[in-house]
Amino acid sequence: MTTTPASFSRIVFGVVSSVNTWKNRKSYAESWWRPNVTRGYIFLGRAPTLRYHPWPSSSPPFRINAPIKSRIKNKYGAHVTCENSTNNHGDF
C-alpha cells in the first residue's frame, strides 16, 4: 500500500453558515481559504443578498442547502459533511 503525505490539497472543507451571520464569519473562512489550493464550500440556507455580489474569490464558493436546521442530523454536522464529500473534487 502506498501512502500520500497529508496536505491541504487532500482536504475538502465544508462550512455551514447563514446569510445573516456570514458578514461576521467571512474573515474566519478567508484566513484559511487559498484559491486553487484549498477545496471546499460555504453552505448557506439561501442565496446571498445583493450586498455580497459579486462573491469574492477570497472566500470559498457557496452552495445553497435546504434550510440548515432541517439538514443537520447531529451537533457535529455529519449530514453536511457527507453531502460535501459527494461533490466532484477530482481525486478525492
N, C-alpha and C positions, 0 to 999 in steps of 0.2 A: 504494500500500500504506500503510495506516495502522498506526502503532505505538502501543503502550500502554506508558507508563512502567513500569519494573520496580518491583515492590512485593512485600511478603511475601504478599499475597493471591494472587499468581500462582504461588507455590512450594508444592509438596506435599512434605513431609518423610517419609522412611521410615527409621526407626532400628531396627536389629536388636539384640536383647538376649536374654539368657536370664533366666528367673525367678530363678536363683541369683545373678546379678550385678546385677539391677535395683535392689536397695536401695542399691548403691554408685553407680549411674549415674543414678538418678532425678533428682538435683539438677541434672545437666547438661541433661537434657531440659527440666526445668521452668524453666531460666534463659532459654530462648528461646521456650517454648510460651506462646501467648496465646490462651485460648479465644475462639472466634468471630472470630479474626484470622488466626492461622496454621493451616495444614491439614496433616494427616499422621497417621501411626500409629506405634506401637511394635510391632514384630513379635516375638512370643515363640514359643518352641518348644513350649510347653504352657501351659495355663491358669494364671494366678497362684494361689498358695495363699491360704487364707482370711485370712492376715495382711495381704494387700493389698486386701481388700474392706472397704468399697466402694472402687472405683477412684476416685482423686481427680480432680476437674475441673482441678486444677493440672498434671496430666500429660496428654500426648496419649493418645487412646484406643488400646487394644491390639487386635491381631489375632493369631490363632493360626495359625502356619505348621506345615508338616511339620517334622521335626527340622531345625534351621537348617543343620547341617553338610551335609545332603544337598541343600539348596536353593541354596546359594551356588555359582555356577559359576566365579567367579574372585575374586581377592583384593579387587576393588573392589565386590563385591556386585551385579553387573549384573542378575542374575536377580531379586533382591528389588526393585531399582529399577523394573524393567519391570512386575513384578507390582503394585507400588504405583500405577503410572500407569494401570492398568486399573480401579481402583476409581472409584466415582462421586464426582466432585468438582465438579460444576456445569460452569462454562465452562473446564474445564481445557484 
